[in-house]
Each structure stands twice: as structure tokens, then as C-alpha cells.
Amino acid sequence: MTDDFKRELDRLIARRRFMKQAGAGAAVVAFGGALWIVSDELTATARAETRSDGRPRLPPGQHVISRLKPMGGDVGDPNPAHFRLRVHGEVEHPMTLDFHQLLALPRVEQSADVHCVTRWTALGIRWTGVRLSEIAKRAKITQRARHVIFEAAHGYTSNIPIHEALKPNVLVAYRIDGHAMPRAHGSPVRAVVPDRYFWKSAKWLTSINFTQRDEPGYWERRGYDNNADPWREQRTS
């Protein structure tokens, strides 16, 4: 049996198992050459659940899928040895962290749902990383800081207000579901902003810029909503 034949056989077996798992009350959708289950049951359950802030767990217009989708973008350098994270702008102590220095900061692991503007939601993704508020504290942000601009590979940026950035669930993440961040999800490091549509969670992160003025990011300049609150369905401006 050749290696190519074995890989194809394994792929077909996995596909059959996947289709069997979909079962009743679910649809199977293709994306980027892979399959995802859209679960009516999980969608209904999530809609009935309430977050600690009183909002429904599932924002309006969203449907639950079986696992996190990679949403493309211009891939950055995935090698942790080459990673540098610049922290600058309205800070008293600008700094640049390499990967080992980032790992040495207080580590947190949290489960957070992911809401994409394309109307899918993935529930309970486990993220491991450093709170952005911890990095802000070490850099000593000034009172003039009003916004955070995530800067990533190939000039990609996304923007959030400072009050959102300093929430305890906003991370600079380097692991997902117990594994090193995959390349398709932004390895080695990405931002995670759970309470905004997922385009705000910049992949292949290279820099965090604390600013006085807002600077609309890549998608905001192309017609996406600047605030991107899923519960208000702020998809386009």
C-alpha cells in the first residue's frame, strides 16, 4: 500500500465517520475543502442559555458549527523563534517581547465562544495566553490611551476601544484547545477578543499600539462596522 493510497483511504474513512456523526437535526457544509456540522440542537441550546452579563449566549443571526473555521488571510511567519511583539504608542515603557518572554508572563486558560460575521459560532474554544490587560499594565499605558490597534503580518490591523481591550477575556493567545496555535489560526500568536466579531481578533500578531485616536482597521476601511458587536448585529457600516 503506497503512502498516497493510505492517506486517501484514511481521509475517506474520516469523512464517513464525520458524516455519521452529523446525524439528524444537523447540516453538513463545506468550507475551504473541509466539512463542518451546523447543529440545530446546539444552536437551540445556545440560544436558550444566558451569559453572566444577561445577554443570550448565542447572538442573533448566528448558527453553531462543530469546530473553529480558519478564515484565511495573508499568512505570517509561524516560527516562534522569529516572533517579536512590539508594544508601543501611549505607554511609558515601550517594549518588544520575544516568544519566550511572552510565555514567561502570567498564563491564563479560558473557554470563549467565537462569533464570525459570516454567521457561524464555535462554542467553548479553549484559549491559552496572556491577558492584554497584563501587557498594558507592564507597559504602563498612559491616561491618553483610548484605543488599541492590533497590528499583524502584511499590514493587517484591527481596532478596539480601550475599555474592550482591558476586559479579562481579551487575550494574546498562543495555544488553542491544548495545542500550539495552528498556522491557519495565526501561529504563533494571535489576539482573541471574544465579545466582538472574529475579524477583530487579529492573527499573526506583530504589534499592539495604544493610541489616543481610533484608527479603523483593514475590514473597517472596507465597509465593516467599526464596533462589531455581535449582539447588535453590527456587521457592516
C-alpha positions as CSV (number, residue, x, y, z in Angstrom):
1,M,0.0,0.0,0.0
2,T,1.5,3.3,-1.1
3,D,1.6,6.3,1.3
4,D,-0.7,8.3,-1.1
5,F,-3.2,5.5,-1.1
6,K,-3.1,5.1,2.6
7,R,-3.7,8.9,3.1
8,E,-6.6,8.8,0.7
9,L,-8.1,5.8,2.5
10,D,-7.7,7.5,5.9
11,R,-9.4,10.6,4.5
12,L,-12.4,8.6,3.2
13,I,-12.8,6.8,6.5
14,A,-12.7,10.0,8.5
15,R,-15.2,11.6,6.1
16,R,-17.6,8.7,6.5
17,R,-17.2,8.9,10.3
18,F,-17.8,12.6,10.2
19,M,-21.0,12.2,8.1
20,K,-22.3,9.6,10.5
21,Q,-21.7,11.9,13.5
22,A,-23.7,14.7,11.8
23,G,-26.9,12.6,12.3
24,A,-30.4,14.0,12.3
25,G,-31.0,17.7,13.1
26,A,-27.8,18.8,11.6
27,A,-26.5,20.0,8.2
28,V,-23.0,19.5,6.7
29,V,-21.4,22.4,5.0
30,A,-18.2,22.7,3.0
31,F,-15.7,25.4,3.6
32,G,-12.2,25.6,2.2
33,G,-12.1,22.0,1.2
34,A,-13.2,20.8,4.7
35,L,-16.6,19.9,6.3
36,W,-18.3,21.4,9.3
37,I,-21.5,20.3,11.0
38,V,-24.1,23.0,11.6
39,S,-26.0,21.7,14.6
40,D,-29.7,22.7,15.0
41,E,-29.6,21.1,18.5
42,L,-26.5,23.0,19.7
43,T,-27.9,26.2,18.1
44,A,-31.2,25.9,20.0
45,T,-29.4,25.1,23.3
46,A,-27.0,28.0,23.0
47,R,-29.9,30.4,22.2
48,A,-31.6,29.3,25.4
49,E,-28.5,29.9,27.6
50,T,-27.7,33.2,29.2
51,R,-24.3,34.8,29.8
52,S,-23.3,36.3,33.1
53,D,-23.9,39.8,31.7
54,G,-27.6,38.9,30.9
55,R,-27.2,38.6,27.1
56,P,-28.1,35.3,25.3
57,R,-25.1,33.1,24.8
58,L,-25.7,33.0,21.0
59,P,-26.0,36.4,19.3
60,P,-28.9,36.9,16.9
61,G,-28.4,35.5,13.4
62,Q,-25.7,33.0,14.4
63,H,-25.7,29.2,14.0
64,V,-23.4,26.8,15.9
65,I,-20.9,24.8,13.9
66,S,-18.9,21.8,15.0
67,R,-15.4,23.4,15.2
68,L,-13.5,26.6,14.5
69,K,-13.1,27.6,10.9
70,P,-9.8,29.0,9.6
71,M,-10.9,32.3,7.9
72,G,-7.9,32.9,5.6
73,G,-5.8,36.0,5.4
74,D,-2.2,36.7,4.4
75,V,-0.2,34.2,6.4
76,G,2.6,35.5,8.6
77,D,5.8,33.8,9.8
78,P,4.7,30.8,12.0
79,N,8.2,30.2,13.5
80,P,8.2,31.1,17.3
81,A,11.9,31.8,17.0
82,H,11.3,34.7,14.7
83,F,8.4,36.1,16.7
84,R,8.6,39.6,18.1
85,L,5.7,41.5,19.7
86,R,6.1,45.3,19.8
87,V,4.1,47.2,22.4
88,H,4.1,50.9,21.8
89,G,2.1,54.1,21.5
90,E,0.6,55.7,24.6
91,V,2.8,53.7,27.0
92,E,5.5,54.8,29.5
93,H,7.6,51.7,28.9
94,P,7.5,50.6,25.3
95,M,8.8,47.0,24.9
96,T,9.4,44.2,22.5
97,L,8.7,40.6,23.6
98,D,10.1,37.5,22.0
99,F,8.1,34.2,22.2
100,H,9.9,33.0,25.4
101,Q,9.4,36.3,27.1
102,L,5.7,36.2,26.2
103,L,5.4,32.6,27.7
104,A,7.1,33.8,30.9
105,L,4.2,36.3,31.6
106,P,1.3,35.1,33.8
107,R,-0.6,32.5,31.8
108,V,-4.4,32.1,31.7
109,E,-6.6,29.5,30.1
110,Q,-10.2,30.3,29.3
111,S,-13.1,29.0,27.3
112,A,-14.7,31.5,25.0
113,D,-17.2,31.3,22.1
114,V,-16.2,32.7,18.7
115,H,-18.7,34.6,16.6
116,C,-17.9,35.2,12.9
117,V,-19.6,38.0,10.9
118,T,-20.4,35.3,8.3
119,R,-23.0,34.0,10.8
120,W,-21.3,30.9,12.4
121,T,-20.4,30.5,16.0
122,A,-18.0,27.9,17.6
123,L,-18.7,27.3,21.2
124,G,-16.3,26.8,24.1
125,I,-12.9,27.2,22.4
126,R,-10.1,26.9,24.9
127,W,-7.6,29.6,24.5
128,T,-4.3,29.9,26.4
129,G,-2.2,33.1,26.6
130,V,-1.7,36.3,28.4
131,R,-4.3,38.9,29.2
132,L,-3.9,42.1,27.2
133,S,-4.5,43.9,30.5
134,E,-1.4,42.3,31.9
135,I,0.7,43.5,29.0
136,A,-0.9,47.0,29.3
137,K,0.0,47.1,33.0
138,R,3.6,46.2,32.4
139,A,3.9,48.7,29.6
140,K,2.2,51.3,31.8
141,I,-0.3,52.8,29.4
142,T,-1.0,56.5,29.8
143,Q,-4.3,58.1,30.6
144,R,-4.4,59.3,27.0
145,A,-4.8,55.8,25.7
146,R,-8.3,55.4,24.3
147,H,-8.0,52.7,21.7
148,V,-5.9,49.6,20.9
149,I,-4.7,48.8,17.4
150,F,-3.7,45.2,16.7
151,E,-1.0,45.2,14.0
152,A,-0.3,41.9,12.2
153,A,1.5,40.4,9.3
154,H,1.3,42.2,5.9
155,G,-0.1,45.3,7.3
156,Y,-3.4,43.9,8.6
157,T,-4.9,45.8,11.5
158,S,-8.0,45.7,13.7
159,N,-9.1,48.2,16.3
160,I,-11.0,48.1,19.6
161,P,-11.7,50.7,22.3
162,I,-9.5,50.6,25.4
163,H,-12.4,49.5,27.7
164,E,-12.9,46.5,25.5
165,A,-9.2,45.7,25.3
166,L,-8.8,45.6,29.0
167,K,-11.6,43.1,29.7
168,P,-10.2,40.0,31.4
169,N,-11.3,37.8,28.5
170,V,-9.2,39.6,25.9
171,L,-6.0,37.6,25.3
172,V,-2.8,37.5,23.4
173,A,-3.1,33.8,22.7
174,Y,-0.6,31.1,21.7
175,R,-2.5,27.9,22.3
176,I,-5.9,26.6,21.3
177,D,-7.7,23.6,22.7
178,G,-4.5,22.5,24.4
179,H,-2.3,22.7,21.3
180,A,0.1,25.2,19.9
181,M,-1.6,27.7,17.7
182,P,-2.0,26.2,14.2
183,R,-0.7,28.2,11.2
184,A,-4.2,28.6,9.8
185,H,-5.4,30.3,13.1
186,G,-2.5,32.7,13.3
187,S,0.6,30.9,14.7
188,P,2.5,31.5,16.7
189,V,0.4,34.3,18.4
190,R,-3.0,35.9,17.7
191,A,-5.4,38.3,19.5
192,V,-8.6,37.0,21.0
193,V,-11.5,39.4,21.5
194,P,-14.5,37.2,22.3
195,D,-17.2,39.9,22.6
196,R,-16.6,41.3,19.1
197,Y,-16.9,39.6,15.7
198,F,-13.9,37.5,15.0
199,W,-12.2,39.7,12.5
200,K,-11.2,41.9,15.4
201,S,-9.1,39.0,16.7
202,A,-6.1,39.7,14.5
203,K,-4.0,36.6,13.5
204,W,-0.2,36.5,13.1
205,L,0.1,39.4,15.6
206,T,3.2,41.5,15.5
207,S,2.4,44.7,17.4
208,I,0.0,46.3,19.9
209,N,-0.4,50.0,19.6
210,F,-2.2,52.0,22.3
211,T,-3.5,55.2,20.7
212,Q,-5.4,58.4,21.5
213,R,-7.4,58.3,18.3
214,D,-9.2,55.5,16.7
215,E,-7.7,54.0,13.6
216,P,-10.2,51.9,11.6
217,G,-8.6,48.6,10.6
218,Y,-8.4,46.6,7.4
219,W,-12.0,45.4,7.3
220,E,-13.4,48.6,8.8
221,R,-11.9,50.6,5.9
222,R,-13.7,48.2,3.6
223,G,-17.2,48.7,4.9
224,Y,-17.4,46.5,8.1
225,D,-18.8,48.1,11.2
226,N,-16.2,49.8,13.4
227,N,-17.7,48.5,16.7
228,A,-18.6,44.9,15.6
229,D,-20.9,43.9,18.5
230,P,-22.4,40.6,17.6
231,W,-25.4,41.1,19.9
232,R,-26.3,44.3,18.0
233,E,-25.5,42.6,14.7
234,Q,-23.1,45.4,13.8
235,R,-21.8,43.7,10.7
236,T,-21.5,46.5,8.1
237,S,-21.3,50.2,8.5
